[in-house]
Amino acid sequence: MAKVVGYRRPYIGTQPKHLHPSYVSSIKRAPSKPLIYLPHTLSEITGPLFGKESVDVKASDLTNQHSGQALGERIVVSGRVLDEDGRPVRDTLIEIWQANAAGRYLHKRDQHNAPLDPNFTGCGHALTDSEGRYRFVTIRPGEYPWGNHHNAWRPAHIHFSLFGPAFATRLITQMFFPGDPLIPFDPIFNCTADEKARNRLISVFDWETTIPSQALGYRFDIVLSGREATPMEK
Amino acid sequence: MSLWASTSQTIGPFFSIGLARIKQDNLVGEGVSGERVTIEGRMLDGDGKPVPDGLVETWQANAHGKYAHPEDDQNKSLETGFKGYGRVMTDDQGRFQFTTIKPGSVPAPDGKTQAPHIAVSVFARGLEKRLVTRIYFPDEPSNSSDFALNLVEPERRETLIARKVADKSGMLEWNIILQGPGETVFFDCGL
């Protein structure tokens, strides 16, 4: 068995802490004891891999999963998945989910008084290509109120779930939209100390992926943990 | 070039619309060898209340101690019916359950082998990033020399070891206590 080369640990401040009291749900769910540092072993540098057989290519278009077109502003969300060395993460599964244009999720526990759209389920998935690229067509999700504090509203966002090559690279995050006035007030967005790291969760409006007469384009690149240098690379 | 890994954000309460598609509560396909086990448990918060919007993902080796992954170069057999990945969601009472096989042992950093274990990621509303933990097996002599269990204070190790359920052979109980008395041991695995 070759020596195990682990994945890099996050830079200070670039990841949220578990307890962030202004995000009220964290108060009773964050562990109270310190985490125990686990060196990466074969169990952490391997992980589930999903191939083309687990993907429906039509699932990257969230506007066209029903008999009619989804309501709302059609958008293209695309980008690349890279590791911390800037290398593409190929053939990795991305799953997304979001509220509809009115700010309502198709979920039994979402009680927001906004209409559901029979033509919008709000979920999609795709594999990255050989350059780490992905592309979704969807509608711009609405902002919605939540119970965190008085008059709390979530900025518009899309949830992203990624696996990468290993158990150690698993990531779930959210993509936000540029210019959203709610972002600076969002306790979930603000859980991360480092401003630059936070701001990388905000997508960039992009003319190059905007389709004339069809859809505005937003770019959202995602970085997964990179590999520790191997002795040979040093 | 050195980028920073993207910032984790909570899975939120409504993830099932996006993640239920590849729910995997039975990892055991046709012709898979090994001791079949069903692991059931509850996810509870610091008040002992159920977490009805939790996600539990698991990753493990097969009964030979081989991971279905190209970086596992051990000379051990793969089995086509066993991929080693599980994904289950908690119900309104915070319960979850999945069926798998007890994995074989895999190499440890100290040159020894690790006791049979399942790597676990826990996600929930309120958790801005996942919690990483492990499930070990009862009556397993190699637990006492397992390098990861030995990183944990002795009185907390039992939170990582599933318990037999009386009168139910093949059934194990393993709970996830996010906070407070009996808090599950969580590891710093990076992200």
Interface residues (C-beta under 8 A of the other chain):
Chain A: M1 A2 V4 G6 Y7 R8 R9 P10 Y11 T14 Q15 P16 K17 H18 H20 Y23 S25 S26 I27 K28 R29 A30 P31 S32 K33 L35 I36 Y37 L38 P39 H40 T41 L42 S43 E44 I45 T46 G47 P48 L49 F50 S54 L82 D83 E84 D85 G86 E95 I96 W97 Y105 L106 H107 R109 D110 T121 G122 C123 G124 H125 H159 S161 P165 A166 F167 A168 T169 R170 L171 I172 T173 Q174 I188 F189 C191 T192 K196 A197 R198 R200 L201 I222 V223 L224 S225 G226
Chain B: M1 S2 L3 W4 A5 S6 T7 S8 Q9 T10 I11 G12 P13 F14 F15 S16 I17 G18 L19 R21 I22 D45 G46 D47 K49 V51 D53 E57 W59 Q60 A61 Y67 A68 H69 E71 D72 D73 Q74 K83 G84 Y85 V106 P107 A108 P109 Q114 H117 A119 S121 F123 A124 R125 G126 L127 E128 K129 R130 L131 V132 A148 L151 V152 R156 L178 Q179 G180 E183 T184 V185 F186 F187 D188 C189 G190 L191
